[in-house]
Amino acid sequence: MAEDGDRLLIIVVDRDDDLGVKTGISGPVVGREANLDAA
């Protein structure tokens, strides 16, 4: 986990769109809360 004041950038490319196919969520999914909701 990042320490206070540190920033962390994670980029994931869903090339086969399995997130969209299985869940109906269209990308991009941006932000912490949106990613938690999509999980």
C-alpha positions as CSV (number, residue, x, y, z in Angstrom):
1,M,0.0,0.0,0.0
2,A,1.3,3.5,-0.8
3,E,2.4,5.6,2.2
4,D,0.7,8.9,3.0
5,G,1.5,11.4,0.3
6,D,2.8,8.7,-2.2
7,R,0.9,8.2,-5.4
8,L,0.5,4.9,-7.3
9,L,-0.7,4.6,-10.9
10,I,-1.9,1.2,-12.2
11,I,-2.9,0.9,-15.8
12,V,-4.6,-2.3,-17.1
13,V,-5.8,-2.8,-20.7
14,D,-8.7,-5.3,-21.1
15,R,-7.9,-6.3,-24.6
16,D,-10.4,-9.1,-24.9
17,D,-13.2,-7.1,-23.1
18,D,-14.0,-9.9,-20.7
19,L,-15.0,-7.3,-18.1
20,G,-17.6,-5.9,-20.5
21,V,-18.8,-9.3,-21.7
22,K,-19.2,-10.9,-18.3
23,T,-20.4,-7.9,-16.3
24,G,-21.9,-5.4,-18.8
25,I,-19.6,-2.7,-17.5
26,S,-18.1,-0.6,-20.3
27,G,-14.6,0.7,-19.9
28,P,-12.6,2.6,-19.1
29,V,-13.1,2.1,-15.3
30,V,-11.4,5.1,-13.7
31,G,-10.9,5.8,-10.1
32,R,-10.8,3.8,-6.9
33,E,-14.5,3.6,-6.2
34,A,-15.4,2.7,-9.7
35,N,-12.8,-0.1,-9.6
36,L,-14.2,-1.4,-6.3
37,D,-17.7,-1.3,-7.8
38,A,-16.6,-3.2,-10.9
39,A,-14.8,-5.9,-8.8
